[in-house]
Amino acid sequence: MTTSTRGADKVPAVLVLEDGRIFRGRAYGAVGETFGEAVFSTGMTGYQETLTDPSYHRQVVVMTAPHVGNTGVNDEDAESKRIWVSGYVVRDPARVPSNWRSRRALDEELAAQGVVGISGVDTRALTRHLRERGAMRVGIFSGNALPDEGTMLAEVRQAPEMQGADLSAEVATKEAYVVPAQGEKKFTVAAVDLGIKGMTPYRMAERGIEVHVLPATATVDDVYAVNPDGVFFSNGPGDPATADHPVSVMRGVLERGTPLFGICFGNQILGRALGFGTFKLKYGHRGINQPVQDRTTGKVEVTAHNHGFAVDAPLDQVSDTPFGRAEVSHVCLNDNVVEGLQLLDKPAFSVQYHPEAAAGPHDAAYLFDRFVKLMEGQRA
């Protein structure tokens, strides 16, 4: 349970990792306790988009940039209707936000939404610890009467793990809705919401696409009830190994040969639909400065990431699948993780990163144009 308090920066707080490492600081945002998977994000900007990204559900985000909150919080940049992170860790929060669009301070927004955070932490040391030991469960405890260290550690170790977590239905829309095309309507897309970010349908709408956003529980019949020219599978939280229903729906789309595009969790769903496995990365990719090569062009892009799982597919060969030949189209240059897939005999592709990247970079925005070309080709 959490309660927001004025003067939280005076309240002591403790961060406890499941391996027993402890960091002490001050409360930031709401005062109370929270649990999740400790992950770090390397972006130097875009914290509001990070906080409101549904893919961060049940994760405690450590910001590697030392100064956070400088531009406050505005009413335009949120990727969803609420903050989704379970907790927030910063080193030096801004004392006074300064930006012409700012409406309130970041700590005020965290407190208003009941998000427990901690400041004054050596985030560099914490990030290095997570890089060496891997992402792990964590708890943040704040208040003037904190439990003893043993009690806090026991509570952290009782928290659920991310591996095996089925979370997409918890963050997806409950009711279908439509994002209209901007200008002349050219195509209709059925978007399966597994934790979709608001910028994604907006990027499609910019290209004349009317987007029907459907719940994660949508069936193949629900998808085709909107008479789509293309089908999209979104980003989202949790372990893709648990996502049997979206995999089944995607296979139904592949069988019909409708142009298909997936982002992030959608890339993992396509991997599973084609018969590949998935696995948990040691500490994942999170931030807006990850180098990825598009193997179809040879171009290297700086891209935005938020994923802790990846597809296990061969990098240097074409694979036979139940839906024809498939290959790895994109790869991360830091660690050779699969960052994209494409079918060679059907109009389907996906990427593991975020081409919609509201906070930037925008190197990969062309992927929405590639989706449009698939639909144009199918129509022709």
ABEGO torsion letter per residue (X at the ends): XBBBBBGAAABBBBBBBAAGBBBBBBBBEBBEBBBEBBBBBABABGAAAAAABAAABGBBBBBABABBGAAEBBAAABABABBABABBBBABBBABBBBAABABBAAAAAAAAGBBBBBGBBAAAAAAAAAAAEBBBBBBBBEABBBBAAAAAAAAAABBBABGBBAAAAABBABBBBBBBBEBBABBBBBBBAGBBAAAAAAAAAAGBBBBBBBAABBAAAAAAAGBABBBBBBEBEBAAABAAAAAAAAAAAAAGBBBBBBEAAAAAAAAAAGBBBBBBAAEBBEAABBBBBAAAGBBBBBBBBBABBBBBBAABBBBBAAEBBBBABBBAAAGBBABBBBAABBBBBBABBAAGAAOBAAAAAAAAAAAAAAAAAAX
